Amino acid sequence: MLTEHEIVQELSFSWQIPQSFYRSMAGHEHPGLRVCAAQRWQSLTPAQREALLDDPDPAVGEAAQESSWEPNPEVVEATLPSIGSLSRPHVLGTCALSPALVEQCFADDTVHSLTWNRHTPPSAVARLARHPEAKVREMVAARPDLVPNLVAELREDPDKGVRTRARRHPFPRTWAEYWAIHARPVTARTSCRNQCAPEGRPGLARAAKPRCSSSACGPLL
């Protein structure tokens, strides 16, 4: 039987919970829920962040301090060397990154986390969309912030998986839809259905329905 803690973890790692849910917990009377809100720092308003940093409960204040560096590119860059290798993809995939850190990812060929980071700058997204590795292009193809010319390029990509990701759900998209699309594997059947659908109306719009992905490296919603 699942414990209460395991249920909370599964919900948290599903990445389908909207920002408003975490914002609603920020002022809750139960300190445990305020801790959960603090751990979704980028979902909170500036006023809520300040309140959590000054929270009278020590656990809440500690959680807020541990999360407050995530939107600061300079602090992220300074902190990254001290972060273990297992947590590094999560940081690169969720936190705001400095231009120097983005360039370092390209230099080290560790760009996969950048494909799902909502803070990745447009210039880097364009480079990722034209990356020589098809898997990287496939991950980028479902991003909701793609500009029209990149969408057009990816829909005609030489790789079938990339084309399917780009055509799977019409624009505009949300980040929740991005992870729903990403969680659904590309198959010959789904690829065929998308390619046979009318232009701009892929046959897999229902992929945008919430799905539970256990990946802990997805973006904050």
Salt bridges, closest charged atoms under 4 A:
ASP55 OD2 - ARG34 NE 2.68
GLU103 OE2 - ARG127 NH1 2.67
ASP109 OD1 - HIS131 NE2 3.72
GLU133 OE2 - HIS112 NE2 3.05
GLU138 OE2 - LYS135 NZ 3.61
GLU138 OE2 - ARG165 NE 3.11
ASP145 OD2 - ARG143 NH2 2.74
GLU153 OE2 - ARG130 NH2 2.69
GLU156 OE2 - ARG167 NH2 3.59
ASP157 OD2 - ARG137 NE 2.72
GLU177 OE2 - HIS169 NE2 3.39
